[in-house]
Amino acid sequence: MRVPLSTVRLGSAEKRNAFDAIDSGWISGAGEYVKRLEYSLAARCGRKHAIAVLNGTIALELVLRALNLGPGDEVIVPALTFVSPAAAVRSVGARPVFADIAESNWTIDPEDVQQVVTSKTRAIIAVDLLGHPCDYDRLLELGIIVIEDAAQAHGALYGGREVGGFGLASTFSFHANKIITSGEGGGVLTDDEWLADQMRLIAGHGMTKERPYWHPVVGSNYRMTNVTAAIGLGQVERWDELVSERAKVGRLYDRLLANVCVSPRPSEEWATTVCWLYTVCSEQRDRILDALRSDGIDTRAIWPALCNLPLYQDSAVREYPVARSVSRRAFWLPTWTGMPEDAVAYVVDRLVRACA
C-alpha cells in the first residue's frame, strides 16, 4: 500500500469550469473566471478587494512591492515556516529579520517580535502556521503593518473571524497540497483601495487601464490564468465542504493517535484550527520517518527553521529555541481531502509499530 503525503481531489464543478474556460478561447489572465474568483474570494474573507496571482510567494512579493519596500527596510518573519515569506522579502531587496514562534501555538510570538523591532522595521509577515491563526490582536497593537499569510489555513478562525481578513493585506496559496487548490495559484486581499490599485498595476506589467502600453511603474506579469481561476472558483464554491472533509481526517488521527508515542501540535482556546497537514512531534522523529517510508508511507519532516539556513544567517538576530526545537521534532502524516479511513488506520498502525 502506497500512501502519498497529499493528493488533489477535484470535483465536477472544477472540471466543468476548466473546460468552459478552454472552450471560451480566453485562457490568459484577464478572463471572466479570474474576475469571478476574485469576487468570491473577497466575499468569503470579508474583504473589499482580491487580486488573483500566480502563486502564494508572488502574492507576498506583490504586497511588498506595492508598499515600496526595498533596500534599507526590514520585515519581520517567523523563524519557522516555509521559506516563501523570507524569499519574498529578499526578492524586493529588503532584509527579513526572524522572530521566534510561540511554544503554545507555533505561530509568530508577539513578544519576540517586540525584541527584534528596529528603526528599519516596516512590516510583519504573520504566517497562520499549519492551520493555526496568529494572535492578531497582540500583533496589531505593535503599530506596525501586518501582512497575513494564510496559505496553510483556509477556513481557520481567530476570534470568530475567518483568516484572510487580518492586517493591511492577506495572502493565500492554492498549491496542490492546500485545502483549497487550483494546482498552483495565489491571491492577495485588502480593504485598502490604493493598495489594491497598486497591486493590480504592478501585476499587470505596470500598464494603466486608461492608456494601453503606458507604464508609469515597473511591473511584471503576476496574473493568474483564466483556466487556473476556473478550477479555483470551483474549489472556493466548495470551501466549507473541503474544510469539513479535511477536518474529518484530522479528527480520525486525533482519535487513533490518543495515548500513542507522538504528541500533537499545540493550539490555543481562542483559535479554531483547520487540518492542513496533520502534524505530530517525537524525539525519535528520524527513526520513525525511516520506518514509515519503508512501509510505503510518504511522511516528511517539517521544514528546517529558517534561522538554520546558511542563506539567511544574516536574518538570525536571536537564538530561536522554540523554532529550532519544533523543526527538529515535528513531522507530517499523510493528509488530504477525502482520505479513506483505512489509509489513516494503516498510517497509524505503522506509526505505532515504528514507536515500539
N, C-alpha and C positions, 0 to 999 in steps of 0.2 A: 504493500500500500504506500503510494507516494502522496504526501500531504504538502502542498505548497504553502509558503508563508501567507500569501494572499492571492486572490484571483478576482476577476471582474464579473459582475452579474448585471447584464443589460437586459432590459425588458422590451416589449413590443413597441412602446412609445418611443424609446430611443432609436430603435431601428427604423420605425416609420418616419420619424423626423429626419434622420440622416438621408434616407432615400429621397424624401421630399426636397431636401436642400440640394441634393445632386441633380434631381430632375429639373429643378428650377433653373439650373445653369449658373446660379450665383453661389460659388463655393469659397470666395475670398472673404476678406474681413469686414465687409460692410453690408451683409445680408440681413434679412428680416429676423432670422433666428438669433443673431447677435443682439439685436435690439430687444427681442422678447426675453432672452436670458438675462440681460442687464436689468430689465424692468422687474422680472420675477425675483432676482437675487436681492435687489434693493428692497423690494416689498417684504421679502422673507425676513430680512435683518433689520427692518425699520429704518432704513437709510434713504436719503433723498437721491443719491447718485451711485451708480455702479458702472465700472468700466471692465469689460471682458478682455483678458490679455492671454499671452502665450502660455504662461505657467506661473506658479506661485513665487518663484525667485524674481522673475521680471516684475511681478506685482509690487514686491518690496522695493525694487530698484526704481520703479516708476514714481512711487511716492517720494523717495529721497531726491530724485532728480527734480520733481516738481517743486519741492521745498528748497531747491537750490543749495543743497548740502554738498560739500566738496572738501578740498584740501584745507586743513586747519580746523575742521569740525570733528567732533566726536559723537558717536551714537552708542548708547549702552545696550548690550546684547546679553542674553543669558549664557552662562558658561556651558550649559548642556542643552543642546538642541541639534537638529540637522544644520548643516553648515550654511544654508541659504541666507539667513539674516546677516551673518558676518560677511559673506561673499558679496551681498548686495551693497553693504556699506563700503567695502573696498572698491567695488566697481565704479562708484561715483567719486572716488578719491578721498573719501573721509576715513576716519580711523574707528574701527569697532573697539569698544572697551568692555570687558566682560564683568558681569556681576554674578555672584553665586546664586544657586537656586535654594528655595526654602525646603527644609527637610520634611515639612508637613504636607507638601503638595507637589514638589518638584518644579514649580514654576518660578520665575524670577523673583528674588527676595527683595521687597521694597527697602528693607533696612540695609541690605548690602548695596543696593543701588545708590542710596544716600552717601555711602562711603567712597564711591568712585566718581561722583559728580565733580566736574571742574568748570572753570570759566569757558571751556570749549564745548561743553555738552550741549547738544542741540535737540536730541530726541532719545527716546527709549523704544526699542522694539520688544514688545511683550508677547512671548510665544505661549499660546494655550497648549501646553505640552501634553502630548499623549491623551488628549481629550479632556484635560482639566483646565478650566479658565483661570486666568491670573487674578490677583487681588486688585481690581481696578480702582476701587475707592482709595486705597493707600497709594497706588502709583500716581493717580491723578492729583492727589494732594501735593505732590512734589513740585507742581507748577512747570513741568517740562512736557513738551509734545510727546504724546504716546501714540505709537503705531501698533495696532493689534495684529498679530499674525495668528489667524485662526485656522491655519492649514490642516491641523490634525484634530480639529474639534467641532466639525459640523454638528450642530444641534445641542451642544453643551450650553448650560445656563449659569449665569452669575447673577445672584440676587433676583432670580426670576426672569432675567432678560437674556435673550439668546446671544451667543457670541457672534461677532461680526458687526456689532453695533457700538463698540467702545473705542475711545480715542479719537484723534483728529481723522484718522483713516484706519481702515481694517483691510486685511488681505486674506484670500483663500487660495488654496491649491486644489486642483481637480485631477491630480495624478491618479494613475490606475489603482493604487492601493488605498486611496482615500474613501471615506464613506460615500461622498458624492463625487462622481468622477465623469470626466469626458475623455479619458485616456491621458491626455495632457491638458493644460489649460489652467487659468487662474482668474482671479477677479480682485478689483480694488473698490472699496466702498467708502463714501464720505458724505457728510452733510454740508460740507463747505463748497459752495458753488464755484468760487475762484479756483480752489484746488482741483476740483473735478474738471474744469475747463482746461487748466494747465496740463493735467494728466492726459486728457484726450488729445490735446495739441501735440504733446511730445510723442504719444503712442502712435500718432498718425503722420510720422515723418516731419513733425513741426510745421505742417501746412495748414493754413487758415481755411475755414469753411467759406468765408466770404470771397476769397480770391484764390482760385486754384493755382497750385505750383508757386505760391508765395510763402516763404518760410522765415518767419520772424525769429524762430529759435531753432537750435539744433535738435532734431528729433530722431526717431528711429521707427521701425515697424514692429510694434509690440502687439499688434491686433490679433485676436482670436479669429480663426476661420469660421465661416458660416456652418460648415459641416460639424466641426467640433462643438460649436454652440448648440446645434440641433440635438446632439447627444446629451450635452449638459442640461439643456432645458428639460428633456425627458426625465433626467435624474432629479433636478430641482423640484419638479412637479410630484415626484415620489419621495420627497425629502423625509417626511415623518415615517413612512413605511421602511425606508432604508435604514434610518437611525434605529428604529424599533427592532428590526431584524438583527442588526449588529449587536444591539443590547441583549437579545436572547442568547447569543453566543457567549457574551461576557458573563451573564448570569449562570449559564451552564458551567463555564470554567470555575466561577466562584464556588458553586456547589460541589463540584467534583474535586476541587483542589483544597477544600477545607481540611485543615489538620495535616496537610502534606508538607514536605520539606522546604517548599519555597514560600516566600512572602509576597503578597500582592503589593502593587504600587499604592501609596497613601492618597487619601483625599480628604477634603475639608467638608464640614457640615454645610457651609454656605455655598457649596458648588454642586451642580448637577452635572456629573461627568458623562461622557459617551465612550463607547468601546471602539477605539480605532484599531490598534494592535494590542492584544492582551499582553500585559507586561508584568513580569514577576522578577524576584531577586533571589540570588543564592550566592553564598561564598564559594560554592563548588560549580559556579556557572560554566566554566570552560569544559570541565569534565562532563557535565550534563549535556552541553551542546554537542560534544563529540558523540555521545551515546545516542541522542535523538537523531542526529544526522545519519548514523549507521543504520537506524531503523526507518530511513526514508522520510524523515520529517524535516522540513526546511524551517528551522528555528535559528534565530540570529541574535548576536549580542547587540545591545543598543549602541548608538554612536559613541565614539570616544569624546570625552569632554573637549570642547574647542580649545581650552587652555592647554591641552596636551599636544595640539598640532603644531609642528615647527613653524608652519606658515603664519601662525597667529600668535607667536610668542610675545610680540610687542604689544599685544592687546591684553595680556595677562598682567594685571597690576596687583593681584592679591593671591591667596593660596587656594581658594575654592574647594574646601574639603568636602562639601556635600556633592557638588558636581562630579568630582573625581571618584568619590565612593560609589555613587549610583552608576556611573559609566563603567565601573569595574565589575559590578554585581548584577546589573539588570539585563534581561533578555526578553525577546518577543516570542510568543507562541503563535502558531498559525491562526489567522483570524480573517474572515471575510463574510460579507452579507449572504445569509442563507447557508452557512457552513453546516453540513449534516451533523447530527448528534453523534453518529457513530465515528465520525472523523475526530470530533472533540474528545470522545471517550478513548479513542486509540492514542491520541497525543498524551492524555493524562495517564493512561495505563503505562505507556513507555517512560513518561516522566517519573512516575513512582518507582519503576524498576531502576531507572538511572540514579535515583536518590538512595537506593538501598545499599 
